[in-house]
């Protein structure tokens, strides 16, 4: 996990993600990214020089009307000394049974986002940490360009005025391959997604496209990421150049 901690520390410093007194809600789905984020934020507390607290929050979508098993996440939180909150929701039922969405990801993400923000506020948190990594950023940029015809990406840090909560993404410099490797070495148990649409999304298509381009032209993804930073879009600018500010939503 040392390399992951290094990537996280760089992001926290460069994008000013954490301050003394923060109470950070980590959205933990049980997947590799959110678990790496949780472990990283828990361990960084001991040496990063910032006094903050961590709360792990899992929103169970209850896909197929069945409650998920998050006992492995609960046990991990016990080992890390992190408070754990598990909330059962009807998100799976609403998206797939009630609305019967042909393209379910957008509605599901919206519902999960709202539920996470509510849970974080209820837990007294002023920040929400999400597990988006380096590859997610490049994929989102390409999705917005190819599918929506616009230039943009999620921000490393964004303050939600209506919620009065700040969303941070400390893993944005960490490559997905490094996250997978770190969790294997740690022996961390991942909770497999039971989403009916898992592996059959537009994001998965873009992920495969970028992987293919990377095989043909090594460094392709790095150049996309670099272009985002040099352009300073959505808060991605280099700190020393004064490019890019917080994204206000």
Secondary structure, 3 states (H helix, E strand, C coil): CHHHHHHHHHHHHHCCCCCCCCEEEEECCCCHHHHHHHHHHHHHCCCCCCCCEEEEEEEECCHHHCCCCCHHHHHHHHHHCCEEEEEECCHHHHHHHHCCCCCCHHHHHHHHHHHHHHHHHHCCCCEEECCCCHHHHHHHHHHHHHHHCCCCCCCCEEEECCCCEEEECCCCCCCHHHHHHHHHHHCCCCCCCCCCCCCCCHHHHHHHHHHHHHHHCCCHHHHHHHHHHHHCHHHCCCHHHCCCCCEEC
